[in-house]
């Protein structure tokens, strides 16, 4: 049983009509994504998850210091669960003090606040800080890596395996552009307070002031993260994210040839996405889409809504051309429970379904008594016969 409803969604589109002065009846013309130096990349919308550009996004590649996004993710989740606290004073072991590569410059045998270690890892990309966080959360770096792999499975990162917490080169340590975008998307949603560290430009510890290695923070105020990475085998890597016109995008570029190329690649992806796409809420939970007839109930009709908020990422001129197609599972017969799934809403653009979501009842509808239901069933059978004719 299908029914096309146009007017409710059109009312939502009125709120975004100021996005463009283009003639909405025309189709959008979006060019291909820009050519990049990076061999592997992906550009996604952080809310809808729509992929706007990609190349080799599932290839397993050494992520270098981008690994620290997962280290921070795990630590932030352990903090949220109450296992550790940002005010904890973390003992610095000789193992962590001796870590090579980028440093926060913590000292063996001292105690450092976990909050400072988190900043040292995110802003200064300290391998020593990453080690100290791991030892505090899971007693050892090896134990923390086991935790990381549990989160990898939970997030569905199918092409990722971590062997250390800092991104130190290891042939068995790898991830992919798609997995890193998925991780970043989850980080932004679940741990906004931790994510806020990624936009900090400087951090001073032990009277040593270091700048954030993500130079995009200085080039574009709309960008608020995320993380750089570089080793000889990984090349120059960058995960970035920013917000323009209420649209948040995530760009991942891997294996760029130089630091300059890394920045240029990421900027090109973000500029492309922000220029040609917008993300808008097109269906809202607990907001009636349509009122549908109920058979055999104490009331004659019930309001139906989408099961949850639904966002689309499209060209601004495409939003008003989307048509909602209501598909009921069957004629609605009481009793109906509040929140009961009764069908689906398909969003159609140029004849193709671009998204689908469950349709639920906004109210409960008790059934009539025996005789009332019997009479209603007779009317429904008659109605079905006439409709089929």
PERARA-V941904 format. One record per helix or strand of 2 or more residues. SS is the DSSP state (2 for helix, 1 for strand). FROM is the first residue (numbers start at 0). TO is the last residue. If there is no record, write none. Layout:
BEGIN
((SS,FROM,TO) (SS,FROM,TO))
END
This chain:
BEGIN
((1,1,4) (2,6,18) (1,39,44) (1,50,54) (2,63,79) (1,88,90) (2,93,96) (1,110,112) (2,113,121) (2,126,137) (2,140,154) (1,173,174) (2,176,189) (2,191,198) (1,201,204) (1,207,210) (2,215,218) (1,222,230) (1,234,243) (1,246,255) (2,258,275) (1,277,282) (1,289,294) (1,300,305) (1,309,313) (2,315,320) (1,322,327) (1,331,332) (1,340,348) (1,351,360) (2,369,387))
END
